[in-house]
Every structure is written in C-alpha cells, then in structure tokens.
Amino acid sequence: MAKINTVLGPMDTDDLGFTLMHEHLLCAFPLAYREYPELLVPNTLAYVVERLKQAKAAGVDTVADLTTLDLGRDILFLREASKQSGVTIIACTGWWLDVPRFLSSIWGSVSPDRMAEALVREIHKGIGDTGIKPGLLKSASDLEGVTPPQEMGLRAVARAHLKTGVPIVLHSYHPGQVAKRQLEILVEEGVDLRHVKVDHGNDTTDVEYLTWILDQGCYLGLDRYPGRLVSPLARTRTLKALIDAGYADRLCPSHDCLLSYVLPAGLTPEQFEALNPHRLLYLKKVVFPWLREMGVPEGTIEGLCLKGPKNFLEGK
C-alpha cells in the first residue's frame, strides 16, 4: 500500500477501487472555464458531475485526470466535481505538447532544473494557493518525435519524479515508436521505469513493440476507446494479446474521454458525443463483453482496472 494525492487529499492506494487511469473532465486551453465559458459545453460543472455520477453508479471509483496546464487544467473545478460526484479524482502536473515558448525556446531562461522546481513545488505545497496536490507527472510527445521543448519538459518531469517519487505518465505516438526515445531520456535521467506508464498504446496493433515497452519495466495505458484510426475491436484484440502474454497486471485500460470540451459550432453535446455515448462506461459496456467473448477469464477482466492502476501507483 502507498499514498496517492487526490484533489480531496491523500488516499491509500488500497482504497482506489475501479480506476480509469487516463481521462479528461475538462479539456480545452488555459483559463477556458473561468474566462471563456460560452465556448464550452453549457452548464459545464453540472454536466460533468452528472456523467461522473453515472460512472460511479456503474462501479467507477477513481479517475485520473491527465489534463495539464496547457490543456486547461482547472484544479478547483476538479475538486468540486469530485466533491459533488463522489468519484475520487487524481490530478497531474507537467506539460502536454505545448510547452510554453517563454519557458523552452531561445526566448526563455528556464532550464530543466528550474522547470522541475516548479513541478516539485506543486507536488509538495499545492497548485497555486489551493493546497491541492497533483498525484501524477505528465510529459508528451507525438508524431514529430521528441522536440527540443518537449525534451526539456520530459527531463524536468524526470527530475521532479526523482525528488518526489510521484509516478510519470507519457503521452506517446506509437505508430512512430516515439516511446523508445522518451524512455531513453528517462533512463539517462536515472528514472526507474517501474514508475512510468506509457499511454495510448492501443493506437497501434504492433504487439511486438508494445511488448518491448512492457519489457522495459513500464506500465502500458491502453486508453483510447473507442479511439481513432484503429477500430475499437482491433484495440481489444491487442489488449487480449497482451493479457495472453502475461501482462494483465501492468495494463491500464481507459478511454481518454473528454467529458467537457470546446463544443464545435452548431453541435449539441449529444451530437458531439455520438461516437461514444457510453463516455466513461465504454469499457464496461463494450470492451469487457468482447473480452468475455474472446475467452478472457472473468477474474482477469475484473482486475484490469484494479490491479494495473494500483500496481503502477505503488511502483511495483
């Protein structure tokens, strides 16, 4: 057992329950909820709380919100959503793809060490003056590979992890096998890869590559459902292959679902959500039945969102 920071305070990992390790309650851009509410889903907080309550009623206990500052992280929103819904929320710190140019370019004067100090402050003292502490560190790279600003951010995340012990989550682009360079950088920084989860693994069906990631000691997020490019059924076949290979206890299925977002002009929330009307329950309503049809034992299915997340957060 270990302690993990949630938006309502520290929590024993034994109490996590059914955990979705990569979701977004409110995902847009910095200050969107406070200053541009008209661009978002109407009545955003109530809308999100209702969907969290639906998930809670169906057995979802904990959600890791992987929304960084550049994606519009609003820590007070997360706290209120957790209070009103009864769902435990774990927040993150770090950067997505948009590391600010004034931090990372020739205009900036922020080194990885200085950036790491800011992340450590959030972890030890809280975000802003809220006292709310993140439970995860995040870094991201995509189809361009690890760009120089992203490398600075990744090294900062690594150094913050070494000072705090907070686990690391990586957004990666698996069709380009970008995780190989991301993990190489983390190893250079001295990170034990048992404390790293590489996300969006089911954006590829290359099981050999995904097995390589797991064999480095990492955890793997199969967390885009229903997803794009790769069909939901193909994603589930990849999940089944990794279960069959013996990795079930280091897999973290989730959805990467945006509960609230910038609503496209002319669309209602219901129209926008038509691709995934199940929201945070797609795993339970679609994927797990497929796994049963594929012959995966019920105990293994039930453990996917229990054991993997808990093991990762405990650094096993």
TORKOL-4160 file (C-alpha; in steps of 0.2 Angstrom, whole numbers, padded with zeros to 4 digits, m for minus):
316
<pt num="1" X="0000" Y="0000" Z="0000"/>
<pt num="2" X="0005" Y="0018" Z="m0004"/>
<pt num="3" X="m0002" Y="0035" Z="m0003"/>
<pt num="4" X="m0008" Y="0045" Z="m0018"/>
<pt num="5" X="m0013" Y="0063" Z="m0019"/>
<pt num="6" X="m0031" Y="0066" Z="m0024"/>
<pt num="7" X="m0040" Y="0083" Z="m0026"/>
<pt num="8" X="m0048" Y="0080" Z="m0009"/>
<pt num="9" X="m0031" Y="0075" Z="m0001"/>
<pt num="10" X="m0020" Y="0060" Z="0002"/>
<pt num="11" X="m0028" Y="0042" Z="m0001"/>
<pt num="12" X="m0022" Y="0025" Z="0002"/>
<pt num="13" X="m0020" Y="0015" Z="m0014"/>
<pt num="14" X="m0029" Y="0001" Z="m0006"/>
<pt num="15" X="m0045" Y="0012" Z="m0007"/>
<pt num="16" X="m0044" Y="0016" Z="m0026"/>
<pt num="17" X="m0056" Y="0003" Z="m0032"/>
<pt num="18" X="m0060" Y="0003" Z="m0050"/>
<pt num="19" X="m0049" Y="0016" Z="m0058"/>
<pt num="20" X="m0048" Y="0024" Z="m0075"/>
<pt num="21" X="m0031" Y="0030" Z="m0077"/>
<pt num="22" X="m0032" Y="0042" Z="m0092"/>
<pt num="23" X="m0047" Y="0054" Z="m0094"/>
<pt num="24" X="m0051" Y="0072" Z="m0095"/>
<pt num="25" X="m0065" Y="0080" Z="m0085"/>
<pt num="26" X="m0062" Y="0097" Z="m0093"/>
<pt num="27" X="m0050" Y="0099" Z="m0108"/>
<pt num="28" X="m0048" Y="0115" Z="m0118"/>
<pt num="29" X="m0035" Y="0128" Z="m0115"/>
<pt num="30" X="m0029" Y="0138" Z="m0100"/>
<pt num="31" X="m0042" Y="0148" Z="m0091"/>
<pt num="32" X="m0056" Y="0142" Z="m0103"/>
<pt num="33" X="m0068" Y="0138" Z="m0089"/>
<pt num="34" X="m0065" Y="0154" Z="m0080"/>
<pt num="35" X="m0064" Y="0166" Z="m0094"/>
<pt num="36" X="m0072" Y="0158" Z="m0110"/>
<pt num="37" X="m0087" Y="0148" Z="m0103"/>
<pt num="38" X="m0098" Y="0151" Z="m0118"/>
<pt num="39" X="m0086" Y="0140" Z="m0129"/>
<pt num="40" X="m0088" Y="0125" Z="m0118"/>
<pt num="41" X="m0102" Y="0113" Z="m0115"/>
<pt num="42" X="m0117" Y="0123" Z="m0107"/>
<pt num="43" X="m0118" Y="0121" Z="m0088"/>
<pt num="44" X="m0101" Y="0113" Z="m0088"/>
<pt num="45" X="m0099" Y="0108" Z="m0070"/>
<pt num="46" X="m0116" Y="0101" Z="m0068"/>
<pt num="47" X="m0114" Y="0092" Z="m0085"/>
<pt num="48" X="m0098" Y="0084" Z="m0079"/>
<pt num="49" X="m0104" Y="0079" Z="m0062"/>
<pt num="50" X="m0119" Y="0070" Z="m0069"/>
<pt num="51" X="m0108" Y="0060" Z="m0080"/>
<pt num="52" X="m0097" Y="0056" Z="m0066"/>
<pt num="53" X="m0112" Y="0051" Z="m0055"/>
<pt num="54" X="m0117" Y="0039" Z="m0069"/>
<pt num="55" X="m0100" Y="0031" Z="m0069"/>
<pt num="56" X="m0100" Y="0030" Z="m0050"/>
<pt num="57" X="m0116" Y="0021" Z="m0050"/>
<pt num="58" X="m0109" Y="0009" Z="m0063"/>
<pt num="59" X="m0094" Y="0005" Z="m0052"/>
<pt num="60" X="m0081" Y="0018" Z="m0057"/>
<pt num="61" X="m0072" Y="0023" Z="m0041"/>
<pt num="62" X="m0057" Y="0034" Z="m0046"/>
<pt num="63" X="m0052" Y="0044" Z="m0062"/>
<pt num="64" X="m0035" Y="0050" Z="m0066"/>
<pt num="65" X="m0037" Y="0067" Z="m0075"/>
<pt num="66" X="m0022" Y="0069" Z="m0086"/>
<pt num="67" X="m0026" Y="0087" Z="m0091"/>
<pt num="68" X="m0011" Y="0098" Z="m0089"/>
<pt num="69" X="m0010" Y="0117" Z="m0088"/>
<pt num="70" X="m0008" Y="0119" Z="m0107"/>
<pt num="71" X="m0024" Y="0108" Z="m0109"/>
<pt num="72" X="m0034" Y="0119" Z="m0097"/>
<pt num="73" X="m0032" Y="0111" Z="m0080"/>
<pt num="74" X="m0043" Y="0119" Z="m0068"/>
<pt num="75" X="m0039" Y="0112" Z="m0051"/>
<pt num="76" X="m0054" Y="0120" Z="m0042"/>
<pt num="77" X="m0066" Y="0113" Z="m0055"/>
<pt num="78" X="m0058" Y="0095" Z="m0052"/>
<pt num="79" X="m0060" Y="0097" Z="m0033"/>
<pt num="80" X="m0079" Y="0102" Z="m0035"/>
<pt num="81" X="m0083" Y="0089" Z="m0047"/>
<pt num="82" X="m0075" Y="0076" Z="m0035"/>
<pt num="83" X="m0085" Y="0083" Z="m0020"/>
<pt num="84" X="m0102" Y="0083" Z="m0029"/>
<pt num="85" X="m0100" Y="0066" Z="m0038"/>
<pt num="86" X="m0091" Y="0055" Z="m0025"/>
<pt num="87" X="m0078" Y="0050" Z="m0038"/>
<pt num="88" X="m0060" Y="0051" Z="m0032"/>
<pt num="89" X="m0050" Y="0062" Z="m0044"/>
<pt num="90" X="m0031" Y="0062" Z="m0046"/>
<pt num="91" X="m0024" Y="0077" Z="m0055"/>
<pt num="92" X="m0007" Y="0079" Z="m0064"/>
<pt num="93" X="0006" Y="0092" Z="m0066"/>
<pt num="94" X="0018" Y="0094" Z="m0081"/>
<pt num="95" X="0015" Y="0098" Z="m0099"/>
<pt num="96" X="0006" Y="0091" Z="m0114"/>
<pt num="97" X="0013" Y="0095" Z="m0132"/>
<pt num="98" X="0013" Y="0114" Z="m0129"/>
<pt num="99" X="0027" Y="0118" Z="m0118"/>
<pt num="100" X="0027" Y="0137" Z="m0117"/>
<pt num="101" X="0039" Y="0145" Z="m0128"/>
<pt num="102" X="0044" Y="0158" Z="m0115"/>
<pt num="103" X="0050" Y="0143" Z="m0105"/>
<pt num="104" X="0058" Y="0132" Z="m0118"/>
<pt num="105" X="0064" Y="0142" Z="m0133"/>
<pt num="106" X="0079" Y="0154" Z="m0136"/>
<pt num="107" X="0067" Y="0167" Z="m0128"/>
<pt num="108" X="0066" Y="0158" Z="m0112"/>
<pt num="109" X="0078" Y="0156" Z="m0097"/>
<pt num="110" X="0071" Y="0141" Z="m0089"/>
<pt num="111" X="0082" Y="0125" Z="m0088"/>
<pt num="112" X="0075" Y="0108" Z="m0084"/>
<pt num="113" X="0081" Y="0110" Z="m0066"/>
<pt num="114" X="0071" Y="0126" Z="m0064"/>
<pt num="115" X="0056" Y="0119" Z="m0073"/>
<pt num="116" X="0057" Y="0104" Z="m0061"/>
<pt num="117" X="0057" Y="0115" Z="m0046"/>
<pt num="118" X="0040" Y="0122" Z="m0051"/>
<pt num="119" X="0033" Y="0105" Z="m0053"/>
<pt num="120" X="0040" Y="0100" Z="m0036"/>
<pt num="121" X="0033" Y="0115" Z="m0028"/>
<pt num="122" X="0015" Y="0110" Z="m0034"/>
<pt num="123" X="0018" Y="0092" Z="m0028"/>
<pt num="124" X="0024" Y="0097" Z="m0011"/>
<pt num="125" X="0014" Y="0113" Z="m0007"/>
<pt num="126" X="m0001" Y="0113" Z="m0019"/>
<pt num="127" X="m0006" Y="0121" Z="m0036"/>
<pt num="128" X="m0006" Y="0140" Z="m0034"/>
<pt num="129" X="m0014" Y="0144" Z="m0017"/>
<pt num="130" X="m0026" Y="0130" Z="m0017"/>
<pt num="131" X="m0016" Y="0117" Z="m0007"/>
<pt num="132" X="m0022" Y="0104" Z="m0019"/>
<pt num="133" X="m0008" Y="0092" Z="m0024"/>
<pt num="134" X="m0006" Y="0083" Z="m0040"/>
<pt num="135" X="m0003" Y="0064" Z="m0039"/>
<pt num="136" X="0005" Y="0061" Z="m0057"/>
<pt num="137" X="0018" Y="0069" Z="m0068"/>
<pt num="138" X="0015" Y="0070" Z="m0086"/>
<pt num="139" X="0025" Y="0073" Z="m0102"/>
<pt num="140" X="0020" Y="0072" Z="m0120"/>
<pt num="141" X="0027" Y="0069" Z="m0137"/>
<pt num="142" X="0018" Y="0065" Z="m0153"/>
<pt num="143" X="0021" Y="0062" Z="m0172"/>
<pt num="144" X="0035" Y="0075" Z="m0173"/>
<pt num="145" X="0045" Y="0064" Z="m0161"/>
<pt num="146" X="0053" Y="0072" Z="m0145"/>
<pt num="147" X="0055" Y="0090" Z="m0150"/>
<pt num="148" X="0068" Y="0101" Z="m0140"/>
<pt num="149" X="0055" Y="0109" Z="m0129"/>
<pt num="150" X="0047" Y="0093" Z="m0125"/>
<pt num="151" X="0064" Y="0085" Z="m0121"/>
<pt num="152" X="0066" Y="0099" Z="m0109"/>
<pt num="153" X="0049" Y="0096" Z="m0101"/>
<pt num="154" X="0052" Y="0077" Z="m0100"/>
<pt num="155" X="0069" Y="0080" Z="m0092"/>
<pt num="156" X="0060" Y="0092" Z="m0079"/>
<pt num="157" X="0047" Y="0078" Z="m0076"/>
<pt num="158" X="0060" Y="0065" Z="m0073"/>
<pt num="159" X="0070" Y="0076" Z="m0061"/>
<pt num="160" X="0054" Y="0081" Z="m0052"/>
<pt num="161" X="0050" Y="0062" Z="m0050"/>
<pt num="162" X="0067" Y="0059" Z="m0043"/>
<pt num="163" X="0064" Y="0072" Z="m0030"/>
<pt num="164" X="0046" Y="0067" Z="m0025"/>
<pt num="165" X="0043" Y="0049" Z="m0030"/>
<pt num="166" X="0027" Y="0054" Z="m0040"/>
<pt num="167" X="0024" Y="0042" Z="m0055"/>
<pt num="168" X="0026" Y="0048" Z="m0073"/>
<pt num="169" X="0013" Y="0046" Z="m0087"/>
<pt num="170" X="0019" Y="0048" Z="m0105"/>
<pt num="171" X="0008" Y="0053" Z="m0120"/>
<pt num="172" X="0016" Y="0045" Z="m0134"/>
<pt num="173" X="0014" Y="0042" Z="m0153"/>
<pt num="174" X="0015" Y="0023" Z="m0156"/>
<pt num="175" X="0014" Y="0022" Z="m0175"/>
<pt num="176" X="0031" Y="0031" Z="m0174"/>
<pt num="177" X="0038" Y="0021" Z="m0159"/>
<pt num="178" X="0041" Y="0038" Z="m0151"/>
<pt num="179" X="0042" Y="0029" Z="m0134"/>
<pt num="180" X="0059" Y="0022" Z="m0137"/>
<pt num="181" X="0067" Y="0040" Z="m0137"/>
<pt num="182" X="0056" Y="0045" Z="m0122"/>
<pt num="183" X="0061" Y="0030" Z="m0112"/>
<pt num="184" X="0079" Y="0033" Z="m0117"/>
<pt num="185" X="0079" Y="0050" Z="m0110"/>
<pt num="186" X="0071" Y="0044" Z="m0094"/>
<pt num="187" X="0084" Y="0031" Z="m0091"/>
<pt num="188" X="0098" Y="0044" Z="m0095"/>
<pt num="189" X="0090" Y="0054" Z="m0080"/>
<pt num="190" X="0090" Y="0039" Z="m0069"/>
<pt num="191" X="0072" Y="0035" Z="m0068"/>
<pt num="192" X="0067" Y="0018" Z="m0063"/>
<pt num="193" X="0054" Y="0013" Z="m0077"/>
<pt num="194" X="0043" Y="0004" Z="m0065"/>
<pt num="195" X="0037" Y="0021" Z="m0061"/>
<pt num="196" X="0032" Y="0025" Z="m0079"/>
<pt num="197" X="0016" Y="0022" Z="m0088"/>
<pt num="198" X="0016" Y="0024" Z="m0107"/>
<pt num="199" X="m0001" Y="0029" Z="m0113"/>
<pt num="200" X="m0011" Y="0027" Z="m0129"/>
<pt num="201" X="m0004" Y="0010" Z="m0133"/>
<pt num="202" X="m0019" Y="0004" Z="m0142"/>
<pt num="203" X="m0016" Y="0017" Z="m0156"/>
<pt num="204" X="m0005" Y="0003" Z="m0163"/>
<pt num="205" X="m0008" Y="m0015" Z="m0166"/>
<pt num="206" X="0010" Y="m0019" Z="m0166"/>
<pt num="207" X="0010" Y="m0031" Z="m0151"/>
<pt num="208" X="0029" Y="m0034" Z="m0153"/>
<pt num="209" X="0033" Y="m0016" Z="m0150"/>
<pt num="210" X="0020" Y="m0014" Z="m0135"/>
<pt num="211" X="0028" Y="m0030" Z="m0128"/>
<pt num="212" X="0045" Y="m0021" Z="m0129"/>
<pt num="213" X="0039" Y="m0006" Z="m0119"/>
<pt num="214" X="0032" Y="m0018" Z="m0106"/>
<pt num="215" X="0048" Y="m0027" Z="m0105"/>
<pt num="216" X="0057" Y="m0011" Z="m0101"/>
<pt num="217" X="0048" Y="m0012" Z="m0084"/>
<pt num="218" X="0035" Y="0001" Z="m0089"/>
<pt num="219" X="0016" Y="0000" Z="m0087"/>
<pt num="220" X="0005" Y="0002" Z="m0103"/>
<pt num="221" X="m0010" Y="0013" Z="m0105"/>
<pt num="222" X="m0022" Y="0005" Z="m0117"/>
<pt num="223" X="m0033" Y="0021" Z="m0115"/>
<pt num="224" X="m0041" Y="0026" Z="m0131"/>
<pt num="225" X="m0058" Y="0019" Z="m0133"/>
<pt num="226" X="m0067" Y="0020" Z="m0145"/>
<pt num="227" X="m0052" Y="0029" Z="m0152"/>
<pt num="228" X="m0047" Y="0034" Z="m0170"/>
<pt num="229" X="m0038" Y="0026" Z="m0184"/>
<pt num="230" X="m0038" Y="0009" Z="m0176"/>
<pt num="231" X="m0055" Y="0001" Z="m0173"/>
<pt num="232" X="m0062" Y="m0002" Z="m0156"/>
<pt num="233" X="m0062" Y="m0021" Z="m0159"/>
<pt num="234" X="m0044" Y="m0021" Z="m0165"/>
<pt num="235" X="m0039" Y="m0012" Z="m0150"/>
<pt num="236" X="m0047" Y="m0025" Z="m0139"/>
<pt num="237" X="m0038" Y="m0039" Z="m0149"/>
<pt num="238" X="m0022" Y="m0030" Z="m0144"/>
<pt num="239" X="m0027" Y="m0030" Z="m0126"/>
<pt num="240" X="m0032" Y="m0048" Z="m0127"/>
<pt num="241" X="m0015" Y="m0052" Z="m0135"/>
<pt num="242" X="m0006" Y="m0043" Z="m0120"/>
<pt num="243" X="m0016" Y="m0052" Z="m0107"/>
<pt num="244" X="m0012" Y="m0069" Z="m0115"/>
<pt num="245" X="0006" Y="m0064" Z="m0115"/>
<pt num="246" X="0005" Y="m0062" Z="m0096"/>
<pt num="247" X="0005" Y="m0043" Z="m0094"/>
<pt num="248" X="m0013" Y="m0041" Z="m0087"/>
<pt num="249" X="m0006" Y="m0034" Z="m0070"/>
<pt num="250" X="0003" Y="m0020" Z="m0079"/>
<pt num="251" X="m0010" Y="m0014" Z="m0091"/>
<pt num="252" X="m0021" Y="0001" Z="m0088"/>
<pt num="253" X="m0036" Y="0002" Z="m0099"/>
<pt num="254" X="m0046" Y="0018" Z="m0100"/>
<pt num="255" X="m0054" Y="0030" Z="m0113"/>
<pt num="256" X="m0045" Y="0047" Z="m0115"/>
<pt num="257" X="m0063" Y="0053" Z="m0114"/>
<pt num="258" X="m0066" Y="0072" Z="m0114"/>
<pt num="259" X="m0081" Y="0075" Z="m0103"/>
<pt num="260" X="m0081" Y="0093" Z="m0106"/>
<pt num="261" X="m0073" Y="0102" Z="m0121"/>
<pt num="262" X="m0074" Y="0116" Z="m0133"/>
<pt num="263" X="m0091" Y="0112" Z="m0142"/>
<pt num="264" X="m0090" Y="0113" Z="m0161"/>
<pt num="265" X="m0101" Y="0127" Z="m0168"/>
<pt num="266" X="m0119" Y="0121" Z="m0172"/>
<pt num="267" X="m0117" Y="0104" Z="m0162"/>
<pt num="268" X="m0126" Y="0099" Z="m0146"/>
<pt num="269" X="m0116" Y="0089" Z="m0133"/>
<pt num="270" X="m0127" Y="0074" Z="m0138"/>
<pt num="271" X="m0122" Y="0076" Z="m0156"/>
<pt num="272" X="m0104" Y="0078" Z="m0152"/>
<pt num="273" X="m0104" Y="0063" Z="m0141"/>
<pt num="274" X="m0112" Y="0051" Z="m0153"/>
<pt num="275" X="m0096" Y="0042" Z="m0157"/>
<pt num="276" X="m0095" Y="0037" Z="m0138"/>
<pt num="277" X="m0112" Y="0039" Z="m0130"/>
<pt num="278" X="m0106" Y="0027" Z="m0116"/>
<pt num="279" X="m0092" Y="0040" Z="m0111"/>
<pt num="280" X="m0083" Y="0033" Z="m0095"/>
<pt num="281" X="m0093" Y="0017" Z="m0097"/>
<pt num="282" X="m0087" Y="0011" Z="m0114"/>
<pt num="283" X="m0075" Y="m0002" Z="m0106"/>
<pt num="284" X="m0089" Y="m0009" Z="m0095"/>
<pt num="285" X="m0102" Y="m0009" Z="m0108"/>
<pt num="286" X="m0092" Y="m0014" Z="m0124"/>
<pt num="287" X="m0074" Y="m0019" Z="m0121"/>
<pt num="288" X="m0077" Y="m0031" Z="m0107"/>
<pt num="289" X="m0091" Y="m0040" Z="m0115"/>
<pt num="290" X="m0079" Y="m0043" Z="m0130"/>
<pt num="291" X="m0066" Y="m0049" Z="m0119"/>
<pt num="292" X="m0078" Y="m0062" Z="m0112"/>
<pt num="293" X="m0082" Y="m0067" Z="m0129"/>
<pt num="294" X="m0064" Y="m0069" Z="m0133"/>
<pt num="295" X="m0062" Y="m0081" Z="m0118"/>
<pt num="296" X="m0054" Y="m0070" Z="m0105"/>
<pt num="297" X="m0057" Y="m0076" Z="m0088"/>
<pt num="298" X="m0069" Y="m0065" Z="m0078"/>
<pt num="299" X="m0057" Y="m0063" Z="m0064"/>
<pt num="300" X="m0044" Y="m0056" Z="m0076"/>
<pt num="301" X="m0057" Y="m0044" Z="m0084"/>
<pt num="302" X="m0062" Y="m0038" Z="m0066"/>
<pt num="303" X="m0044" Y="m0035" Z="m0062"/>
<pt num="304" X="m0039" Y="m0024" Z="m0077"/>
<pt num="305" X="m0044" Y="m0008" Z="m0069"/>
<pt num="306" X="m0040" Y="m0013" Z="m0051"/>
<pt num="307" X="m0023" Y="m0022" Z="m0052"/>
<pt num="308" X="m0014" Y="m0012" Z="m0065"/>
<pt num="309" X="m0018" Y="0005" Z="m0059"/>
<pt num="310" X="m0014" Y="0001" Z="m0041"/>
<pt num="311" X="0002" Y="m0008" Z="m0045"/>
<pt num="312" X="0008" Y="0007" Z="m0056"/>
<pt num="313" X="0004" Y="0020" Z="m0042"/>
<pt num="314" X="0013" Y="0009" Z="m0029"/>
<pt num="315" X="0028" Y="0007" Z="m0041"/>
<pt num="316" X="0028" Y="m0012" Z="m0041"/>
